[in-house]
Amino acid sequence: NQSEEIRLNVAQNYYNLQEADENVRIRQSAVRNAEVTLRDAQALERAGVGTKFDVLRAQVTLANAQQQLSQALSQQRIARSQLATTLNIPDALSVNAADPVRLAGLWNLPLEDTILLAYQNRPELQQQLAQRNLSEQRRRLALADLGPQISLVASYNLLDQFDDSISVTDGYSLGVQATLNLYDGGAARARADQQRANIRIAETQFNDTRNQIRFQVEQAYSELRANLDRVNTANIALEQARESLRLARLRFQAGVGTQTDVIAAEDDLTEAEGNVVSAILSYNRALASLQRSVTARGLSRIAQ
């Protein structure tokens, strides 16, 4: 359990760093777009077809984008520090996410098979079964004290018949000993009853643990499917936002569009890029949680 928790924590912190890195990239792109819009507004003002108001508004948009970039850089430093702490890396070293943001894999098992896999692998269930079996053995031992106790007694001796330290013979003895405890004050029955109670407790905990495992698997599985749909939708919206910004900028440069259209298109593009990153990393987090829920060892055969 501890090993699986460590692996999950590292994965979650790594995805947090990836998200922080992508947020920095998106905010840097927003700053560049705002700079282009400002240059276009200034050029139109110099040409006499733009207004000072358009320039001021573009400057405000650029200042806001720069501020959001500063916040993203701060979150990136925090995410790096958090991952470094989890990995116990010295402060002098800096960690970076080397992998691009993409789907970590596809889960190839249906829900019910995933739940059965979790039942087979989770050590908590094995622990409860072992506790029940131990209590059953102790109950039988307690009841055995009420019956006769039979034991085999054997001994072996060397005998010196003449006390001359020369002639020595062997001596054997073998017997059966039986004892019966007629009255123990109900102690054996009490111990047996206590073990019966322990058996019921173990069975109840087994059922509760099994229900909890099923809920965890169903929750992670549902989030996995939902986020996969989000990824597909977000990618379509991203392409549409890029085309919308291209057309809005062309219209503005031609004098038939407004700066408001360009700024709105830039905001839509920034939001669309963030939605794609969020959907992919939410999917990866759900996949990591699902893998933790089933404690699957052969993940290469399941998630590809």
KOLMAR-285319 format. One line per 3 residues: number of its first residue (from 1); their letters; for each residue x, y, z of C-alpha. Coordinates in nm, 2 decimals. Layout:
BEGIN
NUM) A) X,Y,Z | ...
This chain:
BEGIN
1) NQS) 0.00,0.00,0.00 | 0.28,0.24,0.09 | 0.46,0.17,-0.24
4) EEI) 0.14,0.23,-0.44 | 0.07,0.55,-0.25 | 0.42,0.68,-0.33
7) RLN) 0.39,0.60,-0.69 | 0.05,0.78,-0.71 | 0.18,1.09,-0.53
10) VAQ) 0.48,1.11,-0.76 | 0.26,1.08,-1.07 | 0.01,1.35,-0.94
13) NYY) 0.29,1.59,-0.86 | 0.45,1.53,-1.20 | 0.13,1.61,-1.37
16) NLQ) 0.09,1.92,-1.16 | 0.43,2.03,-1.29 | 0.34,1.95,-1.65
19) EAD) 0.02,2.16,-1.60 | 0.22,2.45,-1.46 | 0.47,2.43,-1.75
22) ENV) 0.19,2.44,-2.00 | 0.02,2.73,-1.83 | 0.35,2.92,-1.86
25) RIR) 0.37,2.84,-2.23 | 0.00,2.94,-2.28 | 0.05,3.27,-2.09
28) QSA) 0.37,3.34,-2.29 | 0.17,3.29,-2.61 | -0.10,3.52,-2.48
31) VRN) 0.17,3.79,-2.42 | 0.30,3.75,-2.77 | -0.06,3.78,-2.92
34) AEV) -0.12,4.09,-2.71 | 0.20,4.24,-2.84 | 0.10,4.18,-3.20
37) TLR) -0.24,4.34,-3.13 | -0.07,4.64,-2.97 | 0.16,4.68,-3.27
40) DAQ) -0.14,4.66,-3.51 | -0.33,4.92,-3.31 | -0.03,5.15,-3.31
43) ALE) 0.02,5.11,-3.68 | -0.34,5.18,-3.75 | -0.33,5.49,-3.53
46) RAG) -0.02,5.62,-3.72 | -0.20,5.56,-4.05 | -0.49,5.76,-3.93
49) VGT) -0.75,5.48,-3.93 | -0.71,5.38,-3.57 | -0.78,5.56,-3.24
52) KFD) -0.59,5.63,-2.92 | -0.85,5.43,-2.74 | -0.76,5.12,-2.93
55) VLR) -0.40,5.16,-2.84 | -0.47,5.21,-2.47 | -0.70,4.90,-2.47
58) AQV) -0.43,4.69,-2.63 | -0.18,4.82,-2.37 | -0.41,4.72,-2.09
61) TLA) -0.46,4.37,-2.25 | -0.08,4.33,-2.27 | -0.03,4.44,-1.91
64) NAQ) -0.29,4.19,-1.79 | -0.13,3.91,-2.00 | 0.21,3.99,-1.85
67) QQL) 0.06,3.98,-1.50 | -0.10,3.64,-1.56 | 0.24,3.52,-1.69
70) SQA) 0.41,3.62,-1.37 | 0.15,3.43,-1.17 | 0.20,3.12,-1.39
73) LSQ) 0.58,3.14,-1.34 | 0.52,3.15,-0.96 | 0.30,2.84,-0.98
76) QRI) 0.56,2.67,-1.19 | 0.83,2.72,-0.92 | 0.59,2.59,-0.65
79) ARS) 0.51,2.28,-0.86 | 0.88,2.21,-0.91 | 0.95,2.25,-0.54
82) QLA) 0.67,2.01,-0.45 | 0.79,1.74,-0.69 | 1.14,1.78,-0.56
85) TTL) 1.02,1.74,-0.21 | 0.83,1.42,-0.30 | 1.14,1.28,-0.47
88) NIP) 1.37,1.40,-0.18 | 1.59,1.59,-0.42 | 1.85,1.83,-0.27
91) DAL) 1.75,2.20,-0.29 | 2.05,2.28,-0.51 | 1.89,2.07,-0.79
94) SVN) 1.60,2.17,-1.01 | 1.35,1.93,-1.16 | 1.18,1.97,-1.50
97) AAD) 0.91,1.77,-1.66 | 1.08,1.60,-1.96 | 0.76,1.45,-2.12
100) PVR) 0.52,1.64,-2.35 | 0.16,1.66,-2.24 | -0.02,1.37,-2.39
103) LAG) -0.24,1.08,-2.29 | -0.05,0.84,-2.06 | -0.24,0.54,-2.21
106) LWN) -0.57,0.39,-2.28 | -0.74,0.16,-2.03 | -0.83,-0.16,-2.22
109) LPL) -1.05,-0.34,-1.97 | -1.42,-0.30,-1.92 | -1.55,-0.18,-1.58
112) EDT) -1.65,-0.51,-1.43 | -1.32,-0.67,-1.53 | -1.14,-0.38,-1.37
115) ILL) -1.33,-0.43,-1.05 | -1.25,-0.80,-1.04 | -0.88,-0.71,-1.10
118) AYQ) -0.90,-0.48,-0.80 | -1.05,-0.75,-0.58 | -0.77,-0.99,-0.68
121) NRP) -0.49,-0.74,-0.62 | -0.58,-0.52,-0.33 | -0.39,-0.64,-0.02
124) ELQ) -0.66,-0.50,0.22 | -0.90,-0.78,0.12 | -0.63,-1.05,0.17
127) QQL) -0.56,-0.90,0.51 | -0.93,-0.93,0.61 | -0.95,-1.29,0.49
130) AQR) -0.63,-1.38,0.68 | -0.77,-1.22,1.00 | -1.09,-1.42,0.96
133) NLS) -0.91,-1.75,0.92 | -0.69,-1.67,1.22 | -0.99,-1.60,1.43
136) EQR) -1.15,-1.93,1.32 | -0.84,-2.13,1.42 | -0.83,-1.96,1.75
139) RRL) -1.20,-2.04,1.81 | -1.13,-2.41,1.74 | -0.84,-2.41,1.98
142) ALA) -1.05,-2.26,2.25 | -1.32,-2.52,2.21 | -1.06,-2.79,2.20
145) DLG) -0.98,-2.71,2.57 | -1.33,-2.85,2.66 | -1.25,-3.20,2.54
148) PQI) -1.00,-3.46,2.66 | -0.64,-3.38,2.61 | -0.44,-3.69,2.50
151) SLV) -0.06,-3.69,2.48 | 0.20,-3.96,2.41 | 0.48,-3.98,2.67
154) ASY) 0.81,-4.15,2.59 | 1.15,-4.16,2.76 | 1.49,-4.32,2.72
157) NLL) 1.76,-4.38,2.98 | 2.09,-4.55,3.02 | 2.10,-4.80,3.32
160) DQF) 2.41,-4.92,3.50 | 2.29,-5.25,3.66 | 2.61,-5.33,3.86
163) DDS) 2.72,-4.99,3.95 | 3.07,-5.06,3.82 | 3.07,-4.81,3.54
166) ISV) 3.11,-5.08,3.28 | 2.79,-5.27,3.22 | 2.54,-5.03,3.08
169) TDG) 2.19,-5.12,2.94 | 1.92,-4.91,2.77 | 1.59,-4.83,2.94
172) YSL) 1.28,-4.73,2.75 | 0.94,-4.62,2.86 | 0.63,-4.54,2.65
175) GVQ) 0.28,-4.43,2.77 | -0.03,-4.24,2.69 | -0.15,-3.96,2.91
178) ATL) -0.51,-3.83,2.91 | -0.64,-3.53,3.09 | -0.99,-3.38,3.11
181) NLY) -1.07,-3.04,3.24 | -1.41,-3.09,3.42 | -1.47,-2.72,3.49
184) DGG) -1.29,-2.40,3.38 | -1.54,-2.15,3.48 | -1.66,-2.09,3.12
187) AAR) -1.32,-1.95,3.01 | -1.29,-2.16,2.70 | -1.65,-2.08,2.59
190) ARA) -1.58,-1.71,2.64 | -1.27,-1.73,2.43 | -1.46,-1.91,2.16
193) DQQ) -1.73,-1.65,2.17 | -1.48,-1.37,2.14 | -1.33,-1.53,1.83
196) RAN) -1.67,-1.57,1.68 | -1.72,-1.20,1.73 | -1.38,-1.13,1.57
199) IRI) -1.48,-1.35,1.27 | -1.80,-1.14,1.23 | -1.59,-0.82,1.26
202) AET) -1.35,-0.94,0.99 | -1.63,-1.04,0.76 | -1.80,-0.70,0.80
205) QFN) -1.47,-0.52,0.74 | -1.41,-0.74,0.43 | -1.75,-0.64,0.29
208) DTR) -1.69,-0.27,0.37 | -1.35,-0.27,0.21 | -1.48,-0.45,-0.10
211) NQI) -1.76,-0.19,-0.13 | -1.51,0.09,-0.09 | -1.28,-0.06,-0.35
214) RFQ) -1.56,-0.09,-0.60 | -1.66,0.27,-0.54 | -1.30,0.39,-0.59
217) VEQ) -1.27,0.19,-0.92 | -1.61,0.31,-1.05 | -1.53,0.67,-0.97
220) AYS) -1.18,0.66,-1.13 | -1.32,0.47,-1.43 | -1.60,0.72,-1.48
223) ELR) -1.36,1.02,-1.46 | -1.13,0.85,-1.71 | -1.41,0.81,-1.96
226) ANL) -1.54,1.16,-1.91 | -1.20,1.32,-1.94 | -1.13,1.13,-2.26
229) DRV) -1.44,1.28,-2.41 | -1.32,1.62,-2.29 | -0.99,1.57,-2.47
232) NTA) -1.16,1.51,-2.80 | -1.40,1.81,-2.76 | -1.12,2.04,-2.64
235) NIA) -0.90,1.96,-2.94 | -1.18,2.05,-3.18 | -1.24,2.38,-3.00
238) LEQ) -0.87,2.46,-3.01 | -0.86,2.43,-3.39 | -1.16,2.65,-3.41
241) ARE) -1.02,2.91,-3.18 | -0.69,2.93,-3.38 | -0.88,2.98,-3.70
244) SLR) -1.11,3.24,-3.54 | -0.81,3.45,-3.42 | -0.65,3.43,-3.76
247) LAR) -0.96,3.56,-3.93 | -1.02,3.83,-3.66 | -0.67,3.96,-3.70
250) LRF) -0.69,3.97,-4.08 | -1.02,4.16,-4.06 | -0.87,4.41,-3.81
253) QAG) -0.57,4.47,-4.03 | -0.79,4.52,-4.33 | -0.99,4.78,-4.14
256) VGT) -1.32,4.58,-4.16 | -1.30,4.43,-3.81 | -1.26,4.57,-3.46
259) QTD) -1.00,4.53,-3.20 | -1.26,4.39,-2.97 | -1.30,4.10,-3.20
262) VIA) -0.93,4.03,-3.19 | -0.90,4.05,-2.81 | -1.20,3.82,-2.77
265) AED) -1.05,3.57,-3.02 | -0.72,3.59,-2.82 | -0.90,3.51,-2.50
268) DLT) -1.09,3.23,-2.66 | -0.76,3.08,-2.79 | -0.60,3.10,-2.45
271) EAE) -0.90,2.94,-2.29 | -0.91,2.66,-2.55 | -0.54,2.58,-2.51
274) GNV) -0.59,2.57,-2.13 | -0.89,2.34,-2.17 | -0.69,2.09,-2.38
277) VSA) -0.41,2.07,-2.13 | -0.65,2.04,-1.84 | -0.85,1.76,-2.01
280) ILS) -0.54,1.56,-2.09 | -0.38,1.59,-1.75 | -0.72,1.53,-1.58
283) YNR) -0.73,1.21,-1.78 | -0.38,1.11,-1.68 | -0.46,1.18,-1.31
286) ALA) -0.77,0.96,-1.34 | -0.57,0.69,-1.50 | -0.31,0.70,-1.22
289) SLQ) -0.59,0.68,-0.97 | -0.75,0.39,-1.15 | -0.41,0.21,-1.16
292) RSV) -0.38,0.27,-0.78 | -0.73,0.14,-0.72 | -0.66,-0.19,-0.89
295) TAR) -0.30,-0.21,-0.77 | -0.22,-0.35,-1.12 | 0.14,-0.48,-1.17
298) GLS) 0.13,-0.57,-1.54 | 0.02,-0.22,-1.65 | 0.18,-0.26,-1.99
301) RIA) -0.07,-0.52,-2.08 | -0.37,-0.31,-1.96 | -0.30,0.06,-2.02
304) Q) -0.13,0.11,-2.36
